Amino acid sequence: MTDPEPPVLLRRKGHAAHIVLNRPRAINALTHEMVGIITAALVEWENDDSVRTVVLTGAGERGLCAGGDIVALWQDARVGGTDAAAFWADEYRLNAMIAAYPKPYVAIMDGIVLGGGIGLSAHAGDRVVTERSAIGMPETGIGFLPDVGGTFLLSRAPGQTGTHLGLTAGSVGAGDAIAIGFADHYVPTERIPALLEDLTVREAHVALAAAEAPAPDSPLAAARSWIDAAYAGEDVLVILDRLRALDTAEATKTAATIESKSPTSVKLTLRALREAARMSTLPPALDMEYRLALGLHAHHDFVEGVRAQVVDKDRNPQWEPATLAQVSDDDIAAFFEPRVDRELGLAL
C-alpha cells in the first residue's frame, strides 16, 4: 500500500511557489498538520530570493477551504481537551503572518470558502474570486464566533454589512465579497489556469490585471439603506425590533434567521465586532478571538451546535440559554475578561 497524498502540496514553478490544500473530499478542511506545513513553507519562501509570488489554491472542484476540521474540534470539546487551543494558537499566528507577508500572496477563493478558509485567503495581499465563490462566516450557527480575523474584516465592511453577515452566519458571492473588502479581483473560472501559469513568469499585479474581469453587482451594497439603519448600535434585541419594524419580507426573514442562531454566540459576536472596529491592526483582534474561542469551546452551545449542524445533521440545536433575552450582558462580559490561560499575545 502506498501512503496517501499529503494534505498540503507544495510546488515550485518559475518564480512562483504554490500551496495546494489537498483534502478535496472534505472541501480541504483545515487541520493542525496543514497549518504547520503552510507556516513552515511561508517562513522558508520569505527568505528565498527565487520566490517572488506565493499562490494559494484548493484541490478539487468544490472550494478552496470549508473551514477548520470542525468535527475534530467538537470531539476535543466533548472531552474538555486542549487540542483546539493549540490548533487555534497556531492557526491565528498563521493568519497574522499572511496579513503581514512581505511578498505577493495570491489567494484563489474559488468555490466554497468558509471560516478557516477565510483566514488563509482574506488576509492576503491579492484575493481572487470567481463566479463560483461562496464566501462566509457561518459560526453563530454552531455556537461559535467569526474568528481567524473575521471580526476585524467584518467590522471594516461598508456600513453595517459586516454586522449583518456576522450575526446571520450568511455567505456572499463574488460581487459582495469585493464590495465588503474580502476580495480584490474577479476572474472567471475559465481564466484561472492561464492566471496560474502567468503568475509563474510575470509579476503578480501584471498577471492579475490581464486576467480579471468587471466584478458582478453587489446585492449587499444595494440593501445598505435598510441594513445600515437596522444594525446600528450594540443591542441585538433593538436590532431585531428594527428589522421587524421595517415590515418587509427580507427584513422579517433576517430577524428570524438571527433568532435561530446560538443566542450566546449572536450577542458575543456583536460585541466582538464593535470591539474589533476600534482596533487599528489585525493582531489585537486575533488575540481577542483566541480568548473568545477558548471560552466558547467550553460552552454548551458549541458542542450542541456542531452536533446539530455537522454530526447528526438534525438542524435542531437546543441552545442554552434558549433565547437572546436570557443571555445577560454579564454573561457576555465574562468571555472578554483577561485570563492567563486564554492569552495569545500576538499584539505584544
C-alpha positions in Angstrom: 0.0 0.0 0.0 1.2 3.5 -0.8 0.9 6.4 1.6 -2.0 8.8 0.8 -1.1 12.2 -0.6 -0.1 14.8 1.9 -2.9 17.3 3.0 -0.9 20.2 1.5 1.0 20.1 -1.7 3.9 22.5 -2.2 5.0 23.2 -5.7 7.5 25.5 -7.4 7.5 26.8 -11.0 9.2 29.8 -12.3 9.3 32.4 -9.6 6.0 31.3 -8.0 5.6 29.0 -5.0 2.2 27.3 -5.0 0.3 26.0 -1.9 -2.4 23.5 -2.7 -4.8 22.5 0.0 -5.3 18.8 -0.7 -8.2 17.3 1.1 -10.8 17.6 -1.7 -13.3 15.1 -0.2 -13.5 17.4 2.9 -13.5 20.6 0.8 -10.0 21.0 2.0 -11.0 21.4 5.7 -8.0 22.8 7.6 -6.2 20.6 10.2 -3.4 21.4 12.6 -1.0 19.5 10.5 -1.9 21.6 7.5 -1.3 24.8 9.5 2.2 23.6 10.3 3.0 22.7 6.7 1.8 26.1 5.4 3.6 28.1 8.1 6.9 26.3 7.5 6.6 26.9 3.8 5.9 30.6 4.2 8.9 31.0 6.5 11.2 29.3 4.0 9.9 31.2 1.0 10.1 34.6 2.7 13.9 34.2 2.8 14.2 32.6 -0.7 15.0 35.3 -3.3 13.9 32.9 -6.1 10.3 33.1 -4.8 8.6 36.3 -5.9 5.0 35.2 -5.6 3.1 32.8 -3.4 -0.2 31.3 -4.7 -2.9 29.5 -2.7 -5.5 27.2 -4.3 -7.6 24.2 -3.2 -7.7 20.8 -4.8 -11.0 19.5 -6.3 -14.0 21.4 -7.7 -15.9 22.2 -4.6 -13.9 25.0 -3.0 -10.8 26.4 -1.5 -11.5 25.5 2.1 -14.7 24.8 4.0 -13.1 25.9 7.3 -11.3 24.2 10.2 -11.8 20.5 10.9 -14.9 21.2 13.0 -15.5 17.6 13.9 -12.1 17.3 15.5 -12.7 20.5 17.4 -16.1 19.2 18.5 -14.6 15.9 19.7 -12.0 17.8 21.7 -14.6 20.0 23.3 -16.7 17.0 24.3 -13.8 15.6 26.4 -12.6 19.0 27.7 -9.3 18.7 25.7 -6.6 21.2 24.8 -6.1 20.2 21.1 -8.3 23.0 19.9 -6.4 25.6 21.9 -3.1 24.5 20.3 -4.7 24.5 16.8 -6.2 28.0 17.2 -3.0 29.4 18.5 -1.0 28.2 15.5 -3.8 29.0 13.1 -4.2 32.6 14.3 -0.4 33.1 14.2 -0.5 31.9 10.6 -3.4 34.3 9.8 -1.2 37.2 11.2 1.8 36.0 9.1 -0.3 36.0 5.9 -1.6 39.5 6.6 2.0 40.8 7.1 3.7 38.7 4.4 6.3 40.7 2.5 5.9 39.1 -0.9 2.8 39.0 -3.1 0.4 36.3 -1.8 -2.4 35.5 -4.2 -5.3 33.5 -2.9 -7.7 31.9 -5.4 -11.0 31.9 -3.5 -12.9 29.7 -5.9 -15.9 27.8 -4.7 -16.7 27.4 -1.0 -14.5 29.5 1.3 -15.7 29.4 4.9 -14.3 30.1 8.4 -10.7 28.9 8.5 -10.5 29.3 4.7 -11.2 33.0 5.2 -8.2 33.1 7.5 -5.9 31.6 4.8 -7.2 33.9 2.0 -9.0 37.1 3.0 -5.8 38.5 4.7 -3.8 38.0 1.5 -2.4 40.9 -0.5 -4.3 39.7 -3.6 -7.6 37.9 -3.3 -9.3 36.4 -6.3 -13.0 35.4 -6.5 -14.9 33.7 -9.3 -18.5 33.2 -10.4 -18.5 30.0 -8.2 -17.3 31.7 -5.0 -19.4 31.3 -1.9 -17.7 33.1 1.0 -19.0 33.2 4.5 -18.5 33.1 8.3 -21.2 30.6 9.5 -20.1 30.4 13.1 -23.1 31.8 15.0 -25.0 28.8 13.7 -22.7 26.4 15.5 -22.3 28.3 18.8 -19.0 30.0 17.8 -17.9 33.4 16.5 -16.3 34.7 13.3 -12.7 34.0 14.1 -9.4 33.8 12.1 -9.6 37.6 12.0 -13.2 37.6 10.9 -14.2 40.2 13.5 -11.6 42.5 12.1 -12.6 42.0 8.5 -16.4 42.2 9.1 -16.1 45.3 11.3 -14.4 47.1 8.3 -17.1 46.2 5.7 -19.0 49.2 4.5 -21.8 50.4 6.8 -23.3 47.5 8.8 -23.0 44.9 6.1 -20.3 43.0 8.1 -22.6 43.0 11.2 -25.4 41.6 9.1 -23.2 38.8 7.8 -21.7 38.0 11.1 -25.0 37.8 13.0 -26.9 35.9 10.3 -24.0 33.5 9.5 -24.5 34.5 5.9 -22.4 33.9 2.8 -21.8 36.0 -0.3 -20.8 35.7 -3.9 -18.1 37.4 -5.8 -19.6 40.9 -6.2 -20.4 41.2 -2.5 -17.0 39.8 -1.5 -15.3 42.6 -3.3 -17.7 45.2 -2.1 -17.2 44.3 1.5 -13.5 44.1 1.3 -13.0 40.3 1.4 -11.6 40.1 -2.1 -9.9 42.3 -4.7 -10.2 40.7 -8.2 -12.9 38.9 -10.1 -11.5 36.3 -12.5 -13.9 33.9 -14.3 -13.0 30.2 -13.6 -12.2 29.6 -17.3 -9.3 32.1 -16.9 -7.8 30.6 -13.7 -5.5 28.1 -15.4 -4.0 30.8 -17.5 -3.6 33.1 -14.5 -1.8 30.4 -12.5 0.6 29.9 -15.4 1.1 33.6 -15.9 1.9 34.0 -12.2 5.0 31.8 -12.7 6.6 34.2 -15.1 5.1 37.7 -14.6 4.7 40.0 -11.6 1.5 39.3 -9.7 -0.1 42.7 -10.4 0.6 42.3 -14.1 -0.8 38.8 -14.3 -3.9 39.7 -12.3 -4.6 42.8 -14.4 -4.5 40.7 -17.5 -6.9 38.0 -16.1 -9.5 40.0 -14.2 -12.9 41.0 -15.5 -15.5 43.5 -14.2 -16.9 42.4 -10.9 -20.6 41.4 -10.6 -23.1 43.7 -8.9 -23.3 43.6 -5.1 -26.8 42.8 -3.6 -25.5 43.8 -0.2 -24.5 47.2 -1.4 -27.9 47.7 -2.8 -29.5 46.7 0.5 -27.5 49.1 2.7 -30.3 51.5 3.1 -32.1 49.1 5.5 -29.1 47.2 6.7 -27.2 50.2 8.0 -30.3 51.6 9.8 -31.3 48.3 11.4 -27.9 47.1 12.6 -26.6 50.3 14.3 -25.8 50.1 18.0 -24.8 47.4 20.4 -28.1 45.8 21.4 -29.2 42.7 19.5 -32.8 43.0 20.8 -33.0 46.5 19.4 -31.7 45.3 16.1 -34.4 42.7 15.9 -37.0 45.2 16.7 -35.8 47.5 14.0 -35.7 44.6 11.5 -39.3 43.7 12.2 -40.4 47.3 12.2 -39.3 47.5 8.6 -42.2 45.1 7.8 -40.6 43.7 4.7 -40.3 40.0 3.8 -36.5 40.2 3.7 -36.0 42.0 7.0 -38.5 39.8 8.8 -36.8 36.7 7.5 -33.4 38.2 8.6 -34.7 38.7 12.1 -35.9 35.0 12.3 -32.5 33.9 11.0 -30.7 35.7 13.7 -33.1 34.2 16.4 -32.3 30.7 15.1 -28.6 31.0 15.9 -26.9 30.5 19.2 -28.1 33.4 21.4 -24.8 33.5 23.3 -22.9 33.5 20.0 -25.0 36.2 18.5 -24.6 38.6 21.5 -20.9 37.8 21.8 -20.3 38.3 18.1 -22.0 41.7 18.1 -19.8 42.9 20.9 -16.7 41.4 19.3 -17.4 43.2 16.1 -17.7 46.5 17.9 -14.5 45.9 19.8 -12.6 45.0 16.6 -13.8 48.1 14.9 -11.8 50.1 17.5 -8.6 48.1 16.7 -6.2 49.6 14.2 -4.4 46.3 13.3 -5.2 42.6 13.0 -3.2 41.1 15.9 -5.2 42.6 18.7 -8.4 41.2 17.1 -6.8 37.7 16.8 -5.8 38.0 20.5 -9.4 38.8 21.4 -10.8 36.0 19.2 -8.4 33.5 20.8 -9.8 34.4 24.3 -13.4 34.1 23.0 -12.8 30.9 21.1 -11.5 29.1 24.1 -14.5 30.3 26.2 -16.9 29.2 23.6 -15.1 25.9 23.1 -16.1 25.1 26.8 -19.6 26.4 26.4 -22.7 24.1 25.8 -23.7 25.8 22.5 -20.5 24.9 20.6 -20.9 21.1 21.3 -24.6 21.3 20.6 -24.3 23.4 17.5 -21.8 21.2 15.8 -23.8 18.1 16.8 -26.9 19.5 15.2 -25.4 21.1 12.1 -22.5 18.8 11.2 -22.5 15.5 13.1 -26.2 14.4 13.5 -27.4 17.0 11.0 -30.9 17.2 12.5 -30.7 21.0 12.2 -32.4 21.3 15.6 -29.9 22.7 18.1 -31.1 23.1 21.7 -29.3 26.3 22.8 -28.6 27.2 26.4 -29.8 29.8 27.2 -32.5 29.3 24.7 -33.3 33.0 23.8 -31.4 36.2 23.4 -33.3 37.8 26.2 -32.0 35.2 28.6 -28.3 36.0 27.8 -27.3 38.8 30.1 -24.6 41.4 29.5 -22.7 40.0 32.4 -22.7 36.5 30.7 -21.1 38.1 27.6 -18.7 40.3 29.6 -17.2 37.2 31.3 -16.0 35.9 27.9 -14.0 39.1 27.3 -12.3 39.2 30.7 -8.5 38.7 30.5 -7.3 35.2 31.7 -3.7 34.0 31.7 -4.8 30.7 30.2 -6.5 32.4 27.3 -3.9 34.8 26.0 -2.2 34.5 22.7 0.0 37.7 22.8 0.1 38.5 19.1 -0.3 42.2 19.8 2.7 42.4 22.2 
